[in-house]
Structures are given as C-alpha cells and as structure tokens.
Amino acid sequence: MNDLSIRETPISNPADDVWSGETLAFEPPTDSSQTSTVWSCNEWDQLEEVIVGNPLNARFPTRDLSTQMAEFPDRSLDEIPRGPFPQYVIDETEEDLNEFAAILEGCGVKVRRPETWPHESTFSTVNWESHGYYNYCPRDILLVVGDQIIETPNVIRSRSQETFSYRSLLMEYWKGGAKWISAPKPMLLDSLFEGVDLDKPMPRNDRK
C-alpha cells in the first residue's frame, strides 16, 4: 500500500522550512505554482488516501530463474507450481481485502484499487517470455516520496509489467501535480541469476 496523502493545510511559517512542531510532519512548500494531490513523507500522519491491492486473476509466476531465486529458492525449476492460484485462495483474499478497504473507508480514508489485469496473457522482451503474477502488493512496485511516485524495478520477470494495471491511477495523480518517474529497469537476463547461492538468494550485480 502507498500513502497518497492530500495536503491542504499550509505551514504557518515557511521560513521554518521543514518540520511542524505540532504534527512532526514534513510539510510541502506553500510557494509552489502547483500543489500536488500526492504527498507522503512519514508513517504517522493521518492516512487520507491509499491503494489496496487486487488478487483477481492471480497466478504463480512463470517458471524461470528469476522466480526460482525470488520465490522458490528451495525448489528446482520443475518443482515450481504453475497456473492460476486456487480459486478459493483468490476468493478468500478478495474477501479479506474488501473488508480491509471497508474498514479504511469507515475511518474516512479514500481507497483506490488497481484494475483487474489479464495475468494469464503472455508478454516478452527480445530475451525472454513470461506471463503475469498478481496485483496484491502495490507497495512492491510503487514508492511514494513526497510528491514523487517512483516505479521500482522488480527482480521477477512476471512482475515487470505489473505497473500497467495502475496506469489510470498514475495518470490521474500525474495530472494532479505529482511527479511520476521510473527507476532504471534491469534486462533480467539469465546471467543475472546464474551461479547464485540459493541459500542466500540475491541476483548478481552485473548490471543485467
């Protein structure tokens, strides 16, 4: 989840620059020509808006070296499950997330959800082919710092296009004044995962 908070209260003294003694909150500057609808810089301010995930169409990530290293380091590639998650898992997860969203809304929080995505569809680069995974964890792929939304690179190939299901939300926030950038994405070649100690799973640092 990402705290996408809307700030409407100006700081009383801009010369104080950063910290409000009453709320201990980093306040946005008041002299900017456009105030972003997105503002998040701590974990203790009142939550105003948040993205809650969506488990629909979730499936096991494609059997490949990226999935093995990140999710199943104790199994061989042939032992990694594949196909859709059991429907009862999806149904129970959706029930839990809906209830969680209702509780947040009952506290006055605006809850946003990603689009339901066709994770069974195949996509590819010139080096590999994959299908999707899920939209359960928005905070894994989107980082909010102040008024900036940063797309983070994911090590699992099946999650490399997951941000597309948040596209309409991101466009809305961007039009609302937020800065939207993407961190450099790795090529996720096999060489990134070859020779990795699966007892301490982490990709090689070879810039691929």
N, C-alpha and C positions, 0 to 999 in steps of 0.2 A: 504494500500500500504506500501511496505517496501523499503526504500532507500538502495539498494545493490550496493554501490559505489565501483569503481575500483580506487585504488590509485597507481599512477605510479611516482609521484614526491617525491623524498626523502627530508627530512628536512635538512636544511642547517647546523644545529648544533645539533647533537643528545644529547649533554650534556644539552641542554635546556629542554629535557625530554618530554614536552607535548605540549606546545602551540606555534603556529606560529603567530608572531605579525602581519603579513600582512593579513592572512586569518582568524585568530581566529579559526582555525580548529585543532582538536586533530589529530596529525599525527601518523601513525603506526611506530613502531621501524624499523630501517633500517638494524639492525644486525641479524634479524631472518633468519633461514635457508630457510624458505619458506614464501613468501608473499602471503597472501590470496587475492583472487579476490573479496572478500566481505569486505567492510569497511564502517561503518556508525556510527557516534557518535554525530551528531548535525543536526539541521534542517535548516541551512543556507548555507552550501556548495553547489556548483553546483551539480545538480542531474545528475547522469550518467546512472543509471540503476534502474528499478522499476518493481514491479509486479502489474499488473492491473487485477482486478477480472473478473469472468466469470459467467453470470447469467443463462446459459443454464441448462435446467432440474431442475431449482429451484422449490421448493415446500414448503408448510407450514410444519414446524417441527411437529413431532409426538405429538399427544395429550397425554401429561403426565405432571407430577408435575413440571419437570424442564422447560418445555415450558411455562406452566402457569405462573411460578414465573418470568421468564426472559423476556417473550414477551407479555403475556396477563394477567397481574395481575387483570385486571378489569372484567375478564370473568370467568365463570365456565368452567370446562373441556369440557363439552358438547357443549359449545358455541365457542370453538376454531375452526377456519376453518381448513380444511384438504384437502389433494390432491395437485395437481400441481398449481403453480401460474397461473393466467390467461395468455394466450399466448401473448396478446397484451402488458402486463407488461414486460414479458421477452423480446419481440421483441424491445420495446422502450428502455429498459435498455441496451440491447446489442448494439443498435444504438448509444446511448449516450457514452457507454464505448469505442466503436470503434473510435468514433470521438475524445474522450479524448486521447486515445492511439495515434491517428494520430497527434494530436497537440504536444504531448510529443516527438514523433519521429521527427517531424519537427523542434524541438528545439535541436536535437542531442541526445536525451535520448533513450537508449535501453529499449524497453518494452517487458516484458515477461508475459505470460498468463498461468494460471493453466489448466490442462487437463479438458475436459468436463466429468463430473462424473455421473454415474447412481444413482442419489439420490433416485430414486424410489425403489432401491434394499433394502432389509432388512438385518440388521446385529444385533448382540446380544452379551450380556455377560451372565453369569450364572444367573444374577439378572433381566435383562430387555431386551426388544427387541425394535428396532427403525428403522427408515429409515433416509435418509439424509435430508439436508436443502438446502444449496446453496454454491457457491464459490464467493460470491460478495465481501466479506471483508477479504482479506488476512491478513491485519494488526491485525485482531482479534485473529488470531491463530499462527502468526509468529512474533517474536520480534527480531530485529537485534540490537546488541550492540557490536560495534567494529567489530571484525571478527567472532563473535559468532551469530549463528542463534538458537533461543530458541523456541521450540514448547511450546505454552502456553496451559494450561488446560482450557477447556470450560465447562461452567455450563450446557449447553443444550446438552442433550444426542444425539440429531440428528446431532450435530457438532463434536462429539467425534472422528470420523474417517475422518474428512474433510481434514486433512493434507495429506492423501494418494494421493489426486489429484495434490499435489505439489511434489510428490516423485521424479520424474525425475529431476526437477529443484534443489531440495535439494541435490540429489546425485551429480549433476554437480558442485554445489557450494562447496560441501564437498571435491570432488576430486580436486577442485581448491584451497584448503588450508583452507577453512572456518571450524570453529568448529561448530558442529551440536549436540545440546543436547535437551533433552525433560524434562520439568518440571514434577514433580510427578502428575499423573492423579488421580482425585477422582473416587470413585466407583459409584457415582451418584445414591445412593440408595434412595428410597422414604423417608427414615428418614431424609435425608438432607434437604428436602423441607416441611416436615410436621410441623405444628404449626408456620409457617412463617407469619408475618404480611404483607399481600399483599399491604397495603398502603405504606409500606417501604420494597419492595421486596428485600430480600437478603437471601442466603442459611444459614442454621445453621452451626456453627463451631464445628461439631462433627467428623471431620476427615474422613467422608464417602462421 
